Amino acid sequence: MTSSRLQDEIEHSFGDGPAPRPVDAHVAAGRRALRRRRAGVASLVVVAAVGAGWAVTGPQDSGGTSGEVATDPTATPTPTPMTTPVPAGAPWTDEEGPVRYRDGVLEVRPGVVVHERIDDPYADRPSRASTALDVTYRGERQWVIAELVGAGDDDFSVGTADPSNGWASFADWVADQVDANGAGDDGWPVSLEQDQQGRVVATPGTTVLDRTDDPRLGDSFAAPRQPTGAALVVAAEDGKRYFLVWRVLDGGLNVITTPATRKLGGTFEEMLDHARAQYAGGEGLL
Amino acid sequence: MSTSSRDDEFAAFVAARQRHLRRIAYACCGDWHRADDLLQTALVKLYVAWPRLRRSDNAEAYTRQIIVRANVDESRRPWRRERSGLDGVDGAAPEGMPVEERSALFEALQELPEMQRKVVVLRHWLGLSVGETARELRISEGTVKSHSSRGLGRLEQTLTER
């Protein structure tokens, strides 16, 4: 079968299917996503305002039936202690995580501190409910998205991630999960791209202050013959300095972006040393 | 840019290219409802990135890339796998056009492993080069050639046997 014939055959092998969604629906969905991305962060006050059945805390880590809304000293400049009545519910089991559903309402395990919340991230899907939370659970900060899928309270999924430089913010992580595209939109400015020849180049407007294509970040970062690099740039998008390390995986560019703070070092060499140590220790820059 | 301007430009793009992009999604997944979900996922992301992409005149390639990658990545994400029975993503029978209206070629295409199918769609339907296909799917050019060869071989075999 020739290529052109195959092209024609595929072209004519199916029609247009049922009516597509209206253009306005796509515009509206895009607007909602943009609002979520911009607003992103819901403060503790919003969490409390939602009312019963949400965030509770107490001295114990299970079985709580009432208490105060968990406070996050970093979430608001002037955290306001608030007491929210919480309905009695079944004790929490060890198998349950930081959240669960009861009667279709999301419950947060007593003792879990809610820092930020984004409502209904999966509004465009047919699930019954969904909520994204930035929490501290058992002493560990976690990003969580809960989605109630089916008719029963047990028919839900929970996805979690450790907060990291992998995404610029909790809101960016949520947006990335919602988009489910894996295209690497991590919320950081896009400072590098591949040109037509597959070379890694700066995006238009990005200023490269320093760069090496031999950062020697070790095997935990990339296999020996995989193309890698590092650069210190000023991003066109926000004019801020970022330290970037990259690797080309299966032909695709994977860039890890870190704000160039003093923690990384004062010079490019110090930043490289920091990155080498992070990858040698297995932690990486994310 | 203003919201109104963004909306107008985005709507014009969707109106002009939705049919083509939707068919790409359908070719990748073989299910119109799933294709609509894929397209919406891609268009939502496009809307967010619109100010950047409209300048580079790259909106269509960007959207197509999301469609083909999203479909790949859906099965890679552990917590996506936790979901069940939602919207046909658990392998339920493809919906859309009645089976008898779909050609033997399309049926054979859908029987290919996912990556082979996508390579065939990108290379031999959309006419992308080996390099472009490799970048689109984030695989090496050698892998593209391998999938292309095997995919075409299996298509020929399947169609011959029918």
HADDOCK unambig.tbl for C-alpha pairs under 7 A between the chains (distance, minus, plus):
assign (segid A and resid 3 and name CA) (segid B and resid 124 and name CA) 6.07 0.50 0.50
assign (segid A and resid 6 and name CA) (segid B and resid 124 and name CA) 6.67 0.50 0.50
assign (segid A and resid 7 and name CA) (segid B and resid 124 and name CA) 5.61 0.50 0.50
assign (segid A and resid 7 and name CA) (segid B and resid 125 and name CA) 4.50 0.50 0.50
assign (segid A and resid 10 and name CA) (segid B and resid 106 and name CA) 6.78 0.50 0.50
assign (segid A and resid 10 and name CA) (segid B and resid 125 and name CA) 6.41 0.50 0.50
assign (segid A and resid 13 and name CA) (segid B and resid 102 and name CA) 6.28 0.50 0.50
assign (segid A and resid 13 and name CA) (segid B and resid 103 and name CA) 5.11 0.50 0.50
assign (segid A and resid 13 and name CA) (segid B and resid 105 and name CA) 6.44 0.50 0.50
assign (segid A and resid 13 and name CA) (segid B and resid 106 and name CA) 5.49 0.50 0.50
assign (segid A and resid 14 and name CA) (segid B and resid 102 and name CA) 5.71 0.50 0.50
assign (segid A and resid 14 and name CA) (segid B and resid 103 and name CA) 6.86 0.50 0.50
assign (segid A and resid 14 and name CA) (segid B and resid 106 and name CA) 6.99 0.50 0.50
assign (segid A and resid 16 and name CA) (segid B and resid 23 and name CA) 6.97 0.50 0.50
assign (segid A and resid 17 and name CA) (segid B and resid 32 and name CA) 6.36 0.50 0.50
assign (segid A and resid 17 and name CA) (segid B and resid 96 and name CA) 5.80 0.50 0.50
assign (segid A and resid 17 and name CA) (segid B and resid 97 and name CA) 5.73 0.50 0.50
assign (segid A and resid 18 and name CA) (segid B and resid 96 and name CA) 6.67 0.50 0.50
assign (segid A and resid 23 and name CA) (segid B and resid 11 and name CA) 6.16 0.50 0.50
assign (segid A and resid 23 and name CA) (segid B and resid 14 and name CA) 6.36 0.50 0.50
assign (segid A and resid 23 and name CA) (segid B and resid 15 and name CA) 6.30 0.50 0.50
assign (segid A and resid 26 and name CA) (segid B and resid 40 and name CA) 6.55 0.50 0.50
assign (segid A and resid 26 and name CA) (segid B and resid 43 and name CA) 6.72 0.50 0.50
assign (segid A and resid 26 and name CA) (segid B and resid 44 and name CA) 6.86 0.50 0.50
assign (segid A and resid 27 and name CA) (segid B and resid 7 and name CA) 6.45 0.50 0.50
assign (segid A and resid 27 and name CA) (segid B and resid 11 and name CA) 6.55 0.50 0.50
assign (segid A and resid 29 and name CA) (segid B and resid 44 and name CA) 6.08 0.50 0.50
assign (segid A and resid 30 and name CA) (segid B and resid 44 and name CA) 4.40 0.50 0.50
assign (segid A and resid 30 and name CA) (segid B and resid 47 and name CA) 5.15 0.50 0.50
assign (segid A and resid 30 and name CA) (segid B and resid 48 and name CA) 6.46 0.50 0.50
assign (segid A and resid 33 and name CA) (segid B and resid 44 and name CA) 6.68 0.50 0.50
assign (segid A and resid 34 and name CA) (segid B and resid 48 and name CA) 5.58 0.50 0.50
assign (segid A and resid 157 and name CA) (segid B and resid 82 and name CA) 6.07 0.50 0.50
assign (segid A and resid 157 and name CA) (segid B and resid 83 and name CA) 6.11 0.50 0.50
assign (segid A and resid 158 and name CA) (segid B and resid 79 and name CA) 6.99 0.50 0.50
assign (segid A and resid 159 and name CA) (segid B and resid 79 and name CA) 5.40 0.50 0.50
assign (segid A and resid 179 and name CA) (segid B and resid 41 and name CA) 5.52 0.50 0.50
assign (segid A and resid 179 and name CA) (segid B and resid 45 and name CA) 6.51 0.50 0.50
assign (segid A and resid 180 and name CA) (segid B and resid 70 and name CA) 6.05 0.50 0.50
assign (segid A and resid 180 and name CA) (segid B and resid 74 and name CA) 6.86 0.50 0.50
assign (segid A and resid 181 and name CA) (segid B and resid 66 and name CA) 5.67 0.50 0.50
assign (segid A and resid 181 and name CA) (segid B and resid 69 and name CA) 6.06 0.50 0.50
assign (segid A and resid 181 and name CA) (segid B and resid 70 and name CA) 4.05 0.50 0.50
assign (segid A and resid 181 and name CA) (segid B and resid 73 and name CA) 6.53 0.50 0.50
assign (segid A and resid 182 and name CA) (segid B and resid 69 and name CA) 6.60 0.50 0.50
assign (segid A and resid 182 and name CA) (segid B and resid 70 and name CA) 6.22 0.50 0.50
assign (segid A and resid 182 and name CA) (segid B and resid 73 and name CA) 6.01 0.50 0.50
assign (segid A and resid 183 and name CA) (segid B and resid 66 and name CA) 6.45 0.50 0.50
assign (segid A and resid 183 and name CA) (segid B and resid 69 and name CA) 6.97 0.50 0.50
assign (segid A and resid 250 and name CA) (segid B and resid 138 and name CA) 5.41 0.50 0.50
assign (segid A and resid 250 and name CA) (segid B and resid 139 and name CA) 4.15 0.50 0.50
assign (segid A and resid 250 and name CA) (segid B and resid 140 and name CA) 4.83 0.50 0.50
assign (segid A and resid 251 and name CA) (segid B and resid 134 and name CA) 6.48 0.50 0.50
assign (segid A and resid 251 and name CA) (segid B and resid 135 and name CA) 5.91 0.50 0.50
assign (segid A and resid 251 and name CA) (segid B and resid 138 and name CA) 5.39 0.50 0.50
assign (segid A and resid 251 and name CA) (segid B and resid 139 and name CA) 5.33 0.50 0.50
assign (segid A and resid 251 and name CA) (segid B and resid 140 and name CA) 5.04 0.50 0.50
assign (segid A and resid 252 and name CA) (segid B and resid 135 and name CA) 5.84 0.50 0.50
assign (segid A and resid 252 and name CA) (segid B and resid 138 and name CA) 4.63 0.50 0.50
assign (segid A and resid 252 and name CA) (segid B and resid 139 and name CA) 6.90 0.50 0.50
